[in-house]
Amino acid sequence: MTPGESMTITRPRKMSYREAIGELVHAQKTSKGAPAYSRFVNRPLGRRFAAAAYRLNATPNQVTGVSAAFTFSGLAMVALADPNWVSAIAVALLLVVGYGLDAADGQLSRLQGSGSAAGEWLDHVVDAVKMGSLHLVVLICWYRFFDLDTWWLLVPLAFQVVAATQFFAVILTDQLRRMHRADPGTIRAGQGSSSGWYSLAVIPTDYGLMCLVFALLGWNTGFVLVYTLLLLANTAFLALALPKWFREVNLLG
């Protein structure tokens, strides 16, 4: 380089929003075991949020924080606002957006190549607080605003036990799998996926479906009925899944 000659540094071109979407389509986690809403609605929604966050130069942890803000705003409304159709739709929208952003942080980290143990820890801790709060705010809502016999309050309490057990069992089983065999991280679309029928069969366990059910808060009787049916379905699923997961981890040694 001669004196006075400037040096030009070539930087990788930033992908467009559409290109980022296309890249994410080919870097998805396995859909094996994923319920229908999470698989067919939330992950595509998360892709769009992740691509937008990429264009805005956001970090995965920032996306996690925005997701938490939407989710906990919705949960606070359940506990504090006298339920009507307007507040019910607002709660459902807040939870749906929060869940979509929850799917976006991991996708953004894969797109940026910025995944970290701290980011995964933060994501799981936020999820744990969310699952630890969800049925408690329903309990508060029923106690404050619903005209129900006291024994009905056992329903959200029971759902809290089922949800906490399921959340912990899923996380622990996944961690034990990772300890005993290599974790591929991401796979090409179409590999290791469950059938669409299976995804529909396990949809009662889908947090995304629960987000939508909150739109019924304005119709007290309907919400209580659907919520109770979801409790029964989740209890049945857990009763079948726990022995299966135990047999699986028992084979790991």
GUPA-698587 format. One record per residue: residue in three letters; x, y, z of N, C-alpha, C, CB in turn. Coordinates in steps of 0.02 Angstrom, whole numbers, plus 50000, padded with zeros to 5 digits. Each point is the difference from the previous one (the first is absolute). Glycine has a CB too. Example, Ala and Ser with C-alpha at 12.3 -4.5 7.8 and 13.67 -1.06 7.14 Angstrom:
! residues 2
ALA506604971650390499555005950000500455006050000499054994150062SER500775011249902500425005950003499615005550037500594996849892
//
This chain:
! residues 253
MET500434994150000499575005950000500445006250000499084993850061THR500825010849892500405006149995499775005150051500204997849879PRO500245006950140499805005050049499395003949975501195000850039GLY498365000650005499405003849983499444995849971500735009649980GLU499434984050006499494995649971499574997350057500764996849903SER498585003750091499544997750052499864992649992499495011450006MET500374985450050499854992850000499254999250010501144997150046THR498544999249909499284998750004499884993250031499795007249898ILE499814992750156499834993750033499334997749974500665003150104THR499324990949868499384997349974499644996250055500494999149884ARG498905003050132499614996850052499474995549968500195009750079PRO499654984849953499474995749972499355003949994500554989950051ARG499115009249893499375003549988499474997550048500305001649879LYS499335002950151499464998150046499424997449958500365008650086MET499364985849936499444997049964499395004550004500464988650023SER499135011149925499365003450002499524996150045500195004749884TYR499254998450131499494996650041499794993549967499605011250044ARG500274989049891499784994049965500544994649999499255007149929GLU501374995050062500554995150000500084996950069500575006549909ALA499344997550143500064997350068499454994950014500505010850038ILE498894990649937499464995150006500194993449966499155009450004GLY501114991149935500204994049963500544996150036499695005749895GLU500794997950135500544996650037499724996350060500825008849962LEU498714994350072499714996950060499594993949984499995011250053VAL499684988849889499614994249980500434993749998499245007549934HIS501404993350047500454994349993500444998950061500005002149878ALA499845001350177500394999050061499544999350060500955006549951GLN498534989550040499504999150053500184994150045499135004949925LYS500674995650138500064994250044499524994749977500345007350097THR499774986649925499554994649983499295001550023500964992050007SER498565005949952499295000850020499744993750034499835007949904LYS500624987450111499794993850032499695001450068500914993749939GLY498475004150070499665000950063499675006750010500804992250045ALA499285012449906499735006750008499245000049989501105004949963PRO498514998250082499285000649989499855004649941499814998050122ALA499575001749854499815003249937500105007550000499194990949984TYR500585012750068500065007349998500735002149999498915001050061SER501494995949983500715001750003500354998549933499994997750123ARG499814996949846500344997849939499785003949939500084988750050PHE499275012349942499745002849938499865007650003499524988849977VAL500425013950083499855007150007500575003750034498784997350007ASN501435000350052500475004050039500705000249971499344997150099ARG500914997349875500675000249971500035004549938500194988450044PRO499325011249910500015004849944499945007250023499504991349929LEU500095010050123499955006850027500665002050031498774998450022GLY501554997050014500655001550029500535001549948499704992750094ARG500265003949848500475001549945499955007349978499924988149962ARG499475014350033499905006949978500255004950053499014996449933PHE500865002250130500275004250053500764999850000498964998150068ALA501324995949923500734999350001500325003849942499884988850055ALA499825010849886500275003549942499965007650010499664990549926ALA499795011850104499945007250015500525002150052498774999549973ALA501334996450079500505001650051500705000049970499264994850088TYR500875000749865500654999849966500135006549962499904987649989ARG499585014849977500085006249962500095006050047499304995249909LEU500435004350152500075005450049500634999450042498765000850003ASN501654994149983500624998750038499874998650073500605007449920ALA498834989650095499854998150069500374993750019498865005449991THR501234993550073500324993950025499454995150022501045006450036PRO499124987149967499504995250024499765001650070500544991549930ASN499905010850115499795001650068499515006050001501104995650042GLN499005009149912499535005649995499314997549977500965007849975VAL499044987549978499374997149978499664996350057500454999049883THR499944997350156499734996650059499685005050048500874991149988GLY499455014550022499735005150044499355002949975501155002750035VAL498804998649899499385002649972499454994850005500655007449920SER499534986350068499524994550007499724999850070500604993549912ALA499845007150137499784999850071499545005950015501064994350032ALA499085011649939499595005950013499284998949974501025007349992PHE498924989949948499334998649973499654994750042500405002949885THR499954991750130499694994450036499775002050069500724992249937PHE499705011150101499825001650069499505005850004501134995950036SER498855008349912499465005049996499334996549992500805008449950GLY499194986550007499384996249990499794996350063500294998749880LEU500184998150154499844996450061499775004750055500844991349969ALA499465014650035499795004850051499285002249987501185004050013MET498634996849924499315001949984499504994750023500435006549902VAL499774987150092499554994650022499845000750074500484992449912ALA500035009350127499915000350073499685006650022500984992650012LEU499125012849951499825006650025499385003149966501195001550025ALA498684996649913499465003349962499354995950004500855005049923ASP498614998450092499344996749999499884997449929499555007650093PRO500384985849899499984997249932499385002049960500664990550044ASN499465011749895499485001249951500304998349932499445009250070TRP500164991549878500254997849934500595004249976498854996149973VAL501165010350043500565004249979500644997950035499205009649979SER500774989850087500604998150038500224992949982499665007650093ALA499854988049893500174993149982500394999749935498974996150059ILE500815007649891500365000249936500695003150009498905000849937ALA501145004450105500655003150013500484995150033499445011150011VAL500314985050037500424995050034500254994849949499355001750107ALA500194995849852500204994949951500525002749952498864994950009LEU501055011349967500495002949953500685001050033499065005749941LEU500944996750121500645000950035500364993350008499525009950060LEU500124984949958500314993550011500234996949934499284998450101VAL500325002549846500204997349934500635003449975498804997649975VAL501245009050031500615003549979500594998050043499315009749960GLY500584989850106500534997950044500274993149983499505007050089TYR500044988549893500224993249982500364999949933499034995450064GLY500745008749889500355000449936500715002650009498915002049943LEU501175003150100500675002650014500434994950037499525011650003ASP500154984250038500364994750035500314995049950499225001350098ALA500434997649846500274995749948500535003649958498924993949996ALA501075012850007500455003949957500715000550028499025006449962ASP501054993650105500685001250027500484994549980499495006050096GLY500294987749908500434994549979500145000049926499554993450093GLN499955008449867500115000349927500485005649982498854995549982LEU501095010250054500475005549988500714998050017499085008250023SER501014988150032500684997950020500304995449948499685001250121ARG499904994449848500274995749947500175004049938499324990550045LEU500275014549940500135004249941500645004050009498765000749979GLN501355001950081500605004050013500604995850019499255009250036GLY500644984449980500544995950026500225002450069500364997649884SER499155004850155500175003250064499724996150060500035011049942GLY499804982750049499734996150054500494999350058499304993949917SER500445005950144500444999350058499634996450055500615010549969ALA499774986750078499694996750058499615005050041500934991650002ALA499335014650004499645005150039499345001849968501105004450038GLY498884995949895499385001449966499494994650009500645006549918GLU499584987250078499554994450011499745000050072500614993349912TRP499845008250135499815000350071499465005350010501154996350035LEU498955009749937499525005450008499334998149971500935008249996ASP499074988749945499384998049967499614995050044500545001949888HIS499824993250140499674995050042499755002950066500724991349947VAL499655013450081499785003050063499365004249988501205000350041VAL498795003549905499395003849984499414995249990500695009149947ASP499434985450017499474995049990499764997150067500494997249887ALA499995001650158499814997250065499575004950040501064993450000VAL499115013049999499595005050034499315000449968501045006550031LYS498954993249903499365000249964499564994250019500565005849905MET499724988150095499604994250017499824999950074500564993749908GLY499865009350133499855000450071499475005250017501154996350021SER498715008249932499525005450011499334998849966500955007750010LEU499064988649935499414999549957499374997950037500774997249907HIS499264997250127499394997450032499855003650067500224988949945LEU500305014250083499875004050060499595006249984501084995850049VAL499055007449893499595005849982499294998049983501035005849958VAL498884988150015499324997549989499654999050067500374994249893LEU499995003050155499724999250067499775006750029500754990050018ILE499685015149977499835006650025499395002949964501205001950030CYS498794997349904499445002449960499354996750021500785002049905TRP499224991450102499394996550020499785002150069500334990349929TYR500145010650116499835001950069499705007150002500924992550044ARG499365012149917499795007050003499375001449959501195003050018PHE498764993949923499505002349952499474994949981500885007449959PHE499254986150051499534994949978499554997950058500824996049914ASP498555002950070499524997750051500004992350001499285010449984LEU501214986850053500104992850001500004997550072500665000649892ASP499134993150117500104996850064500754999550015498914993549987THR501265006850076500715000250020500394994049974499665006350101TRP500024987949894500374994149979500265000549929499314993450078TRP500395011049881500255000949932500715002749999498825002049963LEU501385001350091500685002850003500534994550001499555009950060LEU500234983949954500474994349997500224998649928499464995250102VAL500145006949849500174998549930500645003549979498784998649975PRO501295008150031500645003049982500584997750044499375009849959LEU500494988550105500534997450043500264993349973499505005950099ALA500034989849881500204993549972500375001049934499014994550055PHE500755010349904500335001349936500715002550012498895002649947GLN501225001350106500665002450016500484994250014499505010650045VAL500264984549993500414994150016500174996149936499474999350115VAL500034999649844500104996249937500495003849955498844995150009ALA501065011449983500425003949955500725000350024499005006749968ALA501104994350098500685000350027500364993349992499625008850082THR500024985849930500294993349993500204998749928499324995950097GLN500235005749857500134998949929500595004249976498794997449982PHE501235009050037500545004449979500674997450024499215009850002PHE500834988450062500634997550027500204993449968499755005850108ALA499774989749882500154993549972500265000649928499134994950073VAL500565009649889500235001049930500715002749999498805002149963ILE501335003150077500675003050001500534995050024499475011250021LEU500374985150033500484995250027500134994349951499625002950115THR499864994649854500084994549951500445002249943498894995450031ASP500995010849944500405002649945500745000750020498995006049957GLN501144996450104500685000850023500364993350006499665010450060LEU499984984549965500304993450006500154997049931499384998350107ARG500185002949845500144997849932500645003149974498784998549979ARG501305008150032500595003549976500634997350032499315010249981MET500654987850082500594997450034500244993449970499615005750104HIS499934990649867500184993249978500074999349925499414995950099ARG500425009349864500144999749928500045007149973499414988949988ALA500935011749955500125006649972499335003249982501124996349955ASP498845010150060499395003849984500115003549933499725001750123PRO499884996649825500115003049935499845007449997499764988949952GLY499885013750097499845007250000499455001749951501155002350033THR499034998149903499505001349948500054994649948500055012450021ILE499414986749943499994995049947499685003049939499954990650084ARG500135006249861499665002049940499254998650005501044997949933ALA498575006550036499284999250004499804993149975499845012349984GLY499694984750052499734993649980500324994050034499765005249894GLN500814995850139500334994450034499794999850072500975000849921GLY498914993250105499864999250071499355003150021501194999750018SER498335000849936499375003450017499464994950017500315009549925SER499224992750115499414995950015499475001349947500255000350125SER499284995149870499475000949951499545005750022500064987849969GLY499585015049982499525005250016499454997550046500245005249890TRP499584988450103499484997150042500224999750073499594993349903TYR501055005050108500265000050068499995007050030500734990149972SER499475014849988500005007050024499305002250020500985002449926LEU498524995450036499315001750018499784996250062499755002249879ALA500474991650129499794996050057500255002850066500004990049926VAL500595013150073500295002650063499885007550008500864991149994ILE498695011849965499895007250004499735002350068499804999849878PRO499844996050161499805002450067500585001950045499004992849989THR501605004549996500595001750041500355006349976500144987950024ASP499605015149923500335005649967499885006550037499884994149890TYR500655009350132499935006550033499665005049953501034997650070GLY499105001849865499695004549952499254999450000501014999249931LEU498734994750077499274999250004499745003450063500084989149938MET500285010450117499795003450062499975007549990500514990750067CYS499975012049895499985007249986499345001949966501255000149989LEU498544995849963499385001449964499394999250045500554996349894VAL499474998950151499434998650045499855006150043500304987850001PHE500215016250014499875006050042499545005049965501134998350052ALA498785001049883499515004349966499294998650023500765000449902LEU499144993950133499334998350026499885002950070500044989549933LEU500445014350094499915002650068499375004350007501244999850012GLY498555003349933499395004050003499374995850007500585008449932TRP499474985250056499444995350008500204995250056499645000949876ASN500195000850186500264996450058499874992549996499835010350066THR499554987849919499834992949999500404996349947498855002850039GLY501225000149902500374996849947500744999250018499205004849918PHE501095000450113500704999550018500114994650053500145012249974VAL499434987650076500074994950053499954993049970499525008050085LEU500014991049870499904993449969500614997949959498775002149997VAL501455002349958500574998249957500634999250041499475006349904TYR500644998050144500604999650043500004993450038500025012550011THR499404985450015499964993750038500134994049954499195005350080LEU500544995049860500124994649952500754999549982498845001549954LEU501495004250040500725000049987500384996950058499875010249928LEU499914991250133500324996850058499944992449995499745010150070LEU499674987449915499914992849995500434997049945498835001350042ALA501215002249900500404997549945500745000050018499145004249919ASN501105001150114500705000450019500184994950053499995012049971THR499554986750074500124994950051500064993149968499385006950084ALA500174991649868500034993649965500654999349961498754999949992PHE501465005649974500624999849962500594998650046499525008049917LEU500504995650141500564999150046500034992950028499925012250028ALA499494985049986499984993250027500284995049950499005003250068LEU500914998149868500274995649948500745001549985498854999249951ALA501335007250053500675002049979500534998450052499495008949933LEU500354991950132500524999050051500294992949999499415008550069PRO500184986149928500314993349995500424999249937499044995550064LYS500745007449880500384999649938500685003450007498934999749935TRP501075006350093500635003650009500454996450049499415010849976PHE500314986350076500414996250048500334994149966499245003550094ARG500384992949865500304994349965500555002349953498914993850006GLU501005011949963500505002649954500645001850036499095004349927VAL500864999450129500615002050035500324994050036499535011650015ASN500064983550002500284993950031500464996449952498974999050070LEU500895001449865500434996949950500655003749989498984995749946LEU501045010750077500615003949991500564997750047499295009749964GLY500524986850089500514997450045500085004550062500584994849902
//
